[in-house]
Amino acid sequence: AEIVTEVPFPERHVYSQADWDRLVGLAESAGAELVTTERDAVRLPEEWRRRAWVMKIELRFVVESDLDLLLSRAKAAAAA
């Protein structure tokens, strides 16, 4: 797949009809498909979800100790 454009929205954005119309218009003018994550798809009305490809994203650590290190750094930063 080739990413034609990205349209970022803030976390927990409540999508409006105007947002959706803009996204559909951008996709159609580029001859592209709409793609969203599972996390964002659940906040879309069902009829909109039928128009977009929903991408599943997984994060896997090859070395599990890397996750422990990442979490300990995040915990230390939050405590500071």
Residue frames as qw, qx, qy, qz and C-alpha x, y, z in Angstrom:
[[0.000, 0.888, 0.459, 0.000, 0.00, 0.00, 0.00],
 [0.387, 0.262, -0.016, 0.884, 1.10, 3.54, -0.62],
 [0.147, -0.693, -0.487, 0.511, 0.09, 6.27, 1.81],
 [0.299, 0.648, 0.359, 0.601, -1.23, 9.19, -0.24],
 [0.075, -0.589, 0.174, -0.786, -1.94, 11.55, 2.64],
 [0.380, -0.311, -0.765, 0.417, -2.52, 11.54, 6.37],
 [0.259, -0.639, -0.150, -0.709, -5.17, 13.55, 8.19],
 [0.338, -0.041, -0.755, 0.561, -4.41, 13.70, 11.91],
 [0.459, -0.672, -0.273, -0.512, -7.08, 14.28, 14.54],
 [0.189, -0.544, 0.589, -0.567, -6.65, 14.84, 18.29],
 [0.136, -0.025, -0.965, 0.224, -6.98, 11.92, 20.69],
 [0.099, 0.457, 0.808, -0.359, -10.61, 10.94, 21.38],
 [0.158, 0.153, -0.253, -0.942, -11.83, 13.23, 18.59],
 [0.484, 0.457, 0.670, -0.328, -15.57, 13.08, 17.99],
 [0.226, 0.025, 0.637, 0.737, -15.86, 12.89, 14.21],
 [0.383, 0.512, 0.276, -0.718, -18.43, 15.16, 12.61],
 [0.705, 0.558, 0.437, 0.016, -20.23, 14.79, 9.31],
 [0.280, 0.933, -0.206, -0.093, -18.01, 17.60, 7.99],
 [0.355, -0.590, 0.713, 0.134, -14.89, 15.61, 9.01],
 [0.676, 0.126, 0.724, 0.061, -16.20, 12.53, 7.24],
 [0.577, 0.780, 0.234, -0.064, -17.21, 14.43, 4.10],
 [0.061, 0.888, -0.432, -0.144, -13.73, 15.99, 3.93],
 [0.467, -0.384, 0.788, 0.116, -12.03, 12.60, 4.31],
 [0.687, 0.396, 0.609, 0.021, -14.22, 10.97, 1.66],
 [0.422, 0.899, 0.016, -0.115, -13.61, 13.90, -0.68],
 [0.130, -0.769, 0.603, 0.167, -9.83, 13.68, -0.21],
 [0.578, -0.117, 0.802, 0.102, -9.85, 9.93, -0.85],
 [0.647, 0.597, 0.474, -0.031, -12.03, 10.20, -3.92],
 [0.303, 0.927, -0.164, -0.146, -9.99, 13.02, -5.45],
 [0.153, -0.664, 0.723, 0.118, -6.80, 10.99, -4.94],
 [0.790, 0.195, -0.503, -0.290, -8.32, 7.73, -6.16],
 [0.170, 0.318, -0.829, 0.428, -7.48, 6.29, -2.76],
 [0.613, -0.444, -0.642, -0.122, -9.14, 4.26, -0.03],
 [0.370, -0.721, 0.258, -0.526, -9.84, 5.45, 3.50],
 [0.716, -0.014, -0.644, 0.269, -7.89, 3.55, 6.15],
 [0.379, -0.706, 0.245, -0.546, -8.24, 3.87, 9.92],
 [0.145, 0.263, -0.890, 0.343, -7.12, 1.97, 12.99],
 [0.430, -0.410, -0.803, -0.046, -9.35, -0.36, 14.99],
 [0.270, -0.369, -0.502, 0.734, -9.11, 2.09, 17.85],
 [0.153, 0.229, -0.057, -0.960, -10.55, 4.94, 15.79],
 [0.300, -0.141, -0.759, -0.560, -12.98, 2.78, 13.84],
 [0.240, -0.431, -0.837, 0.236, -15.03, 1.97, 16.95],
 [0.009, -0.513, -0.326, 0.794, -15.92, 5.66, 17.24],
 [0.184, 0.140, -0.487, -0.842, -17.27, 5.84, 13.69],
 [0.730, 0.186, 0.268, -0.601, -20.89, 5.17, 12.83],
 [0.719, 0.025, 0.687, 0.097, -21.35, 1.74, 11.25],
 [0.643, 0.723, 0.253, 0.016, -22.15, 3.17, 7.80],
 [0.124, 0.911, -0.391, -0.048, -18.84, 5.09, 7.83],
 [0.530, -0.457, 0.711, 0.067, -16.90, 2.00, 8.94],
 [0.795, 0.342, 0.499, 0.041, -18.22, 0.14, 5.90],
 [0.485, 0.873, -0.027, 0.051, -16.52, 2.77, 3.69],
 [0.011, -0.832, 0.542, -0.114, -13.07, 2.53, 5.34],
 [0.792, 0.143, -0.564, 0.183, -10.48, -0.21, 5.61],
 [0.592, -0.756, 0.178, -0.217, -9.79, -0.94, 9.27],
 [0.574, 0.497, -0.587, 0.280, -6.17, -1.67, 10.10],
 [0.832, -0.542, -0.109, 0.033, -5.17, -3.81, 13.06],
 [0.277, 0.739, -0.480, 0.382, -1.98, -2.64, 14.71],
 [0.889, -0.423, -0.143, 0.097, 0.02, -4.84, 17.07],
 [0.059, 0.826, -0.507, 0.240, 3.16, -4.03, 18.98],
 [0.975, -0.179, -0.100, 0.087, 5.45, -6.95, 19.72],
 [0.173, -0.843, 0.509, -0.014, 8.77, -6.84, 21.48],
 [0.787, 0.336, -0.515, 0.046, 11.36, -9.30, 20.23],
 [0.435, 0.112, -0.673, 0.588, 13.24, -8.97, 23.50],
 [0.434, -0.709, -0.536, -0.147, 10.74, -8.88, 26.38],
 [0.529, -0.463, -0.267, 0.659, 13.21, -7.12, 28.66],
 [0.178, 0.209, 0.233, 0.933, 12.98, -4.12, 26.29],
 [0.363, -0.644, -0.476, -0.476, 9.34, -3.73, 27.36],
 [0.634, -0.594, -0.375, 0.323, 10.36, -3.84, 31.04],
 [0.451, -0.143, 0.004, 0.881, 12.97, -1.14, 30.39],
 [0.037, -0.416, -0.387, -0.822, 10.48, 1.04, 28.51],
 [0.501, -0.681, -0.478, -0.239, 7.89, 0.73, 31.28],
 [0.622, -0.494, -0.284, 0.537, 10.40, 1.48, 34.03],
 [0.298, 0.052, 0.128, 0.945, 11.54, 4.63, 32.17],
 [0.234, -0.539, -0.446, -0.675, 7.94, 5.75, 31.71],
 [0.608, -0.643, -0.459, 0.079, 7.21, 5.13, 35.39],
 [0.546, -0.316, -0.142, 0.763, 10.30, 7.12, 36.43],
 [0.118, 0.247, 0.267, 0.924, 9.36, 10.00, 34.11],
 [0.391, -0.633, -0.494, -0.450, 5.80, 10.09, 35.50],
 [0.641, -0.595, -0.378, 0.306, 7.11, 10.18, 39.06],
 [0.485, -0.027, -0.034, 0.873, 9.49, 13.07, 38.32]]
